[in-house]
Amino acid sequence: MITPTKFVNANQSLIGLGAIVLKSMSDEGNSISSLWDNLKDNSDIFSYERFILTLDMLFIMGLIKFENNRLRKVKQ
């Protein structure tokens, strides 16, 4: 489920969803609820659980951080 396989398309894997989430994040940061509102109609994400799993994966990978009640991309 995290990485694409012959049974899981790239945009349905958590890696692919992470790219979708990162593209939709603004440079000044988003609240979790506003980010969910922007992405909930995306057919690849299709559930709040997968959205949260994607945020968890991005946080563990060090690509996002949570500061002042906002999610921000980590500049590298």
N, C-alpha and C positions, 0 to 999 in steps of 0.2 A: 504494500500500500504506500510505502514511502517513496520507492523508486519505481520507474516504469518497468513493466514486464510485457510479455506477449499477451497477457490478460488485462493489464491495466495501462490505459493510454497515458501518454506523458502529461497531458493537461489534467488528468484525473488523479495523478499521484500527488503526494504532498509536496514533492519538489516542484512540480508544475504549478500547483496551487500557490506555492510560495512566491513564484514569479508573478502570478496574477495579483497577489496581495501587495507585493512590493511596488508594482507598477501603479496601483491605485492609491498608494499612500502619498500624501502631500509632503513637501519638504519641511513644513513647519510642524508636522505631526498630526495625528488623528486620535480622537477618542475611540475606544473599542466599539462603542455603539454607532458612531458615525461611519466607521469603516465597515461594520456589518451592514448598515443601511445601504452603503454604496455597492456591496458585493452580494447581498442576499438573493438577488434575482439572477445571478450568474449560474447557469445550469451546471457548470463543472463543480462548483462548491456545494450546492444543493442542501446543505444542512449546517446548522450552527456548530454541531460537534466537529465536523471536518474543518470548519473555519478556525475553531479554537485549537485543534490539533496542528493546523498549519502555523498559527501564531506561536505555539509552543516550540515547534521545530525551528522556526526562524529565530526565536529567542535563544534556544540552545546552540544554534549555529553562530550566534553573535551577530546576526544581521539586523536585528531590531532591539530597541531598549525601551523600557517603560519609565518615563520621568514626568513628574507633575501631572499625573493622570492622563498622559498622552503617549501613544506609541510613536516612536521616531526611528527612522532608518539610521543605522550606524554608518558614519562616513569612514571610508577606508582609503 
